Amino acid sequence: LYFPKITPRIKNGKQLFAHHVYTRINDSNTPKNASADIDKVEYLWRKRFGIGMSVVEKLKIYLSKTNDWVYNDELSFFIINMIHYILLK
């Protein structure tokens, strides 16, 4: 979980903080007053953006998400709509 600002929710009397990444490894959660280790955060981002995946693994994902396909009438083929993220300054 990533929270961009302090959340009004309080769990077990402890508040979740802004800019912290919380993970669960096996049976252990990240403490409420700390953030996940940087190697765990990097792994989560790599997994989220598909960095390090093989071509076959990416192809399987693209083929499973047919709702992201857009048909181009002029060229008579489908285009995969991969623009899901906008970087803001």
PAPAKOL-543112 format. One line per 3 residues: number of its first residue (from 1); their letters; for each residue x, y, z of C-alpha. Coordinates in nm, 2 decimals, always signed. Layout:
BEGIN
NUM> A> X/Y/Z; ... $
END
This chain:
BEGIN
1> LYF> +0.00/+0.00/+0.00; +0.11/+0.36/-0.07; -0.05/+0.66/+0.08 $
4> PKI> +0.02/+1.00/-0.08; -0.11/+1.18/+0.23; -0.20/+1.11/+0.59 $
7> TPR> -0.52/+0.91/+0.59; -0.80/+0.98/+0.83; -0.83/+0.61/+0.90 $
10> IKN> -0.68/+0.48/+1.22; -0.61/+0.11/+1.27; -0.55/-0.03/+1.61 $
13> GKQ> -0.49/+0.32/+1.74; -0.21/+0.39/+1.49; -0.22/+0.63/+1.20 $
16> LFA> -0.08/+0.55/+0.86; +0.17/+0.81/+0.73; +0.22/+0.98/+0.40 $
19> HHV> +0.49/+0.86/+0.16; +0.53/+0.53/+0.33; +0.51/+0.20/+0.15 $
22> YTR> +0.36/-0.09/+0.36; +0.42/-0.45/+0.27; +0.35/-0.79/+0.41 $
25> IND> +0.63/-1.05/+0.39; +0.52/-1.40/+0.50; +0.35/-1.34/+0.83 $
28> SNT> +0.50/-1.00/+0.91; +0.36/-0.66/+0.82; +0.57/-0.34/+0.79 $
31> PKN> +0.54/-0.15/+1.12; +0.29/+0.14/+1.10; +0.55/+0.39/+1.19 $
34> ASA> +0.81/+0.27/+0.93; +0.83/+0.22/+0.56; +0.92/-0.10/+0.37 $
37> DID> +1.28/-0.18/+0.29; +1.40/-0.02/-0.03; +1.47/-0.36/-0.20 $
40> KVE> +1.10/-0.46/-0.13; +0.98/-0.12/-0.27; +1.20/-0.16/-0.58 $
43> YLW> +1.06/-0.52/-0.63; +0.70/-0.39/-0.61; +0.77/-0.11/-0.87 $
46> RKR> +0.95/-0.35/-1.10; +0.65/-0.60/-1.08; +0.40/-0.32/-1.13 $
49> FGI> +0.56/-0.19/-1.45; +0.67/-0.52/-1.58; +1.04/-0.45/-1.57 $
52> GMS> +1.24/-0.77/-1.60; +0.96/-0.97/-1.76; +1.04/-1.19/-2.06 $
55> VVE> +0.87/-1.11/-2.39; +0.65/-1.42/-2.36; +0.53/-1.31/-2.01 $
58> KLK> +0.44/-0.97/-2.15; +0.27/-1.12/-2.45; +0.05/-1.33/-2.22 $
61> IYL> -0.05/-1.02/-2.03; -0.13/-0.83/-2.35; -0.34/-1.12/-2.48 $
64> SKT> -0.53/-1.16/-2.16; -0.63/-0.79/-2.15; -0.85/-0.76/-2.47 $
67> NDW> -1.03/-0.46/-2.32; -0.71/-0.26/-2.38; -0.71/-0.33/-2.75 $
70> VYN> -0.82/-0.06/-3.00; -0.91/-0.14/-3.36; -0.76/+0.09/-3.62 $
73> DEL> -1.00/+0.10/-3.93; -0.74/+0.26/-4.16; -0.47/+0.00/-4.09 $
76> SFF> -0.71/-0.30/-4.03; -0.55/-0.42/-3.71; -0.56/-0.39/-3.34 $
79> IIN> -0.34/-0.16/-3.13; -0.27/-0.23/-2.77; -0.35/+0.08/-2.56 $
82> MIH> -0.05/+0.08/-2.33; -0.06/+0.44/-2.21; -0.19/+0.40/-1.85 $
85> YIL> +0.04/+0.64/-1.67; +0.09/+1.02/-1.70; +0.40/+1.17/-1.53 $
88> LK> +0.33/+1.51/-1.38; +0.59/+1.76/-1.29 $
END
